[in-house]
């Protein structure tokens, strides 16, 4: 994994494509086609200004397709998706976390459709998934978040990356 991945969690098998930049990679037509982004959705990409509309654009894509964004932050792996069903996204988290993470990797999972977020180590994720199923994962340490909290978390992550790279 470079900086992260796009995951199509409804394809069988699940499609996972490494990215350097989520926004710029998905704007590339051949990349979007490999990922399984419908042509009609791709036609709407030009409504969003590159870089300037980044977060709005990425959220829009997840709202209108079965795509999940994954990013690595050292021992932490963050997953974002937009779905009212958890089965397919949780299967994708399971597969990707086993491919890219270790047993003690921390998985931060955000469901943008329900405003739920949970965070746990992969070993705990596997245990909860087996014991309580797909819906059980988001109930563990689940909490609601709002736009302000998300901005604070994003800013803290940005600062941490800046400190780590200096």
C-alpha positions in Angstrom: 0.0 0.0 0.0 1.3 3.4 -0.9 -0.9 6.0 0.9 -4.0 4.0 0.7 -6.5 2.0 -1.4 -9.8 2.3 -3.1 -11.9 -0.8 -2.5 -15.0 -1.9 -4.4 -16.7 -4.0 -1.8 -19.5 -5.4 -4.0 -17.3 -6.9 -6.7 -16.6 -10.6 -6.4 -13.8 -11.0 -5.7 -13.4 -7.6 -3.9 -11.3 -5.2 -5.9 -8.5 -3.4 -4.0 -6.4 -0.9 -5.9 -3.4 0.9 -4.3 -3.3 4.7 -4.6 -1.0 7.5 -4.0 -3.8 10.1 -3.9 -7.4 9.0 -3.6 -8.8 11.9 -5.5 -6.4 12.1 -8.3 -6.2 8.3 -8.9 -10.0 7.9 -9.1 -10.2 10.8 -11.5 -8.1 8.8 -14.0 -10.6 7.0 -16.3 -8.6 3.7 -16.6 -8.2 3.5 -12.8 -12.0 4.2 -12.3 -12.8 1.5 -14.9 -10.6 -1.1 -13.2 -12.2 -0.2 -9.9 -15.7 -0.7 -11.4 -16.9 2.9 -11.2 -20.0 3.2 -13.4 -19.5 5.4 -16.5 -22.5 7.6 -15.6 -20.9 8.3 -12.2 -17.6 9.1 -13.9 -19.3 11.7 -16.1 -20.3 13.6 -12.9 -16.7 13.9 -11.7 -16.1 17.2 -13.6 -18.7 18.9 -11.4 -16.1 18.9 -8.6 -12.9 21.1 -8.8 -9.8 19.0 -8.4 -8.2 19.5 -4.9 -10.5 22.3 -4.0 -13.6 20.0 -3.7 -11.6 17.0 -2.5 -13.6 15.9 0.5 -16.9 16.7 -1.0 -15.9 14.8 -4.2 -14.7 11.7 -2.3 -17.8 11.5 -0.1 -20.0 11.9 -3.2 -18.3 8.9 -4.8 -18.8 6.8 -1.8 -22.5 7.9 -1.6 -23.1 6.8 -5.1 -21.1 3.6 -5.4 -20.0 0.6 -3.4 -16.5 2.1 -2.9 -14.6 2.3 0.3 -11.6 4.5 1.0 -8.7 3.0 3.0 -5.7 4.9 4.3 -2.7 3.7 6.3 -1.2 5.7 9.2 1.6 3.6 10.6 0.0 0.9 12.7 -3.5 2.5 12.2 -5.7 1.8 9.1 -8.7 4.0 8.4 -11.7 2.8 6.4 -14.5 5.1 5.2 -17.6 4.0 3.4 -21.2 5.1 2.9 -23.7 2.2 3.3 -26.8 1.3 5.3 -25.8 -2.3 5.1 -22.6 -3.5 6.8 -22.1 -7.0 5.4 -20.1 -6.2 2.2 -18.1 -3.3 3.8 -17.2 -5.4 6.8 -16.1 -8.3 4.5 -13.9 -5.8 2.7 -12.4 -4.4 5.9 -11.7 -8.0 7.0 -9.9 -8.9 3.8 -8.0 -5.6 3.4 -6.9 -5.6 7.1 -5.5 -9.1 6.7 -3.7 -8.1 3.5 -2.3 -4.8 4.8 -2.2 -4.9 8.6 -1.0 -7.0 11.4 -3.0 -8.6 14.3 -2.3 -5.5 16.4 -3.1 -2.9 13.8 -5.8 -0.5 14.9 -8.7 -0.3 12.5 -10.7 3.0 12.5 -14.0 2.4 10.7 -16.3 5.2 9.6 -19.7 4.6 8.1 -20.6 8.0 6.6 -24.2 6.9 6.0 -25.0 6.3 9.6 -22.4 8.6 11.2 -21.0 5.7 13.2 -17.4 5.2 13.9 -15.5 2.4 15.8 -11.9 1.7 16.5 -10.4 -1.6 17.5 -7.4 -3.8 16.9 -7.6 -6.2 14.1 -7.5 -9.2 16.5 -10.6 -7.8 18.3 -12.3 -7.0 15.0 -11.9 -10.6 13.9 -13.3 -11.9 17.2 -16.3 -9.5 17.2 -17.0 -10.3 13.5 -17.1 -14.0 14.3 -19.1 -13.7 17.5 -21.6 -10.9 16.6 -21.6 -10.7 12.8 -21.4 -7.7 10.5 -23.7 -5.5 12.5 -21.9 -6.3 15.8 -18.7 -4.6 14.6 -20.2 -1.1 14.5 -21.8 -1.5 17.9 -18.5 -2.1 19.6 -17.2 1.2 21.0 -19.5 2.9 18.4 -20.1 6.6 18.8 -21.7 9.3 16.7 -19.5 12.0 15.2 -20.3 15.3 13.7 -18.6 17.5 11.1 -16.8 19.6 13.7 -15.4 16.5 15.4 -14.3 15.1 12.0 -12.6 18.4 11.1 -10.7 18.2 14.5 -9.6 14.6 13.9 -8.6 15.4 10.3 -6.5 18.4 11.5 -4.8 16.4 14.2 -4.0 13.7 11.6 -2.5 16.3 9.3 -0.4 17.8 12.1 0.8 14.3 13.1 1.8 13.5 9.6 3.7 16.8 9.3 5.5 16.1 12.5 6.4 12.6 11.5 7.8 13.7 8.1 10.1 16.4 9.6 
